[in-house]
Amino acid sequence: MTIDQAKQAVRDMVWRRLLNAGVVPPDVHGTIPIFDGANVSHGRTVSTRADIGRPRRTNQ
């Protein structure tokens, strides 16, 4: 399995769990649905992306 196939498998698993839990409507598969806490999630994603590539601080 390639890395791309592994990523897709995880995406598919997450969508199945969301659908089975009834937290997303069935017609939103493959999209980014609106949900309670979306703004908080967006903020975390943005701050995570901003950290990518920055050197980590170490306690020395």
Rosetta blueprint (number, residue, H / E / L):
1 M L
2 T L
3 I H
4 D H
5 Q H
6 A H
7 K H
8 Q H
9 A H
10 V H
11 R H
12 D H
13 M H
14 V H
15 W H
16 R H
17 R H
18 L H
19 L H
20 N H
21 A H
22 G L
23 V L
24 V L
25 P L
26 P H
27 D H
28 V H
29 H L
30 G L
31 T L
32 I L
33 P L
34 I L
35 F L
36 D L
37 G L
38 A H
39 N H
40 V H
41 S H
42 H H
43 G H
44 R H
45 T H
46 V H
47 S H
48 T H
49 R H
50 A H
51 D H
52 I L
53 G L
54 R L
55 P L
56 R L
57 R L
58 T L
59 N L
60 Q L
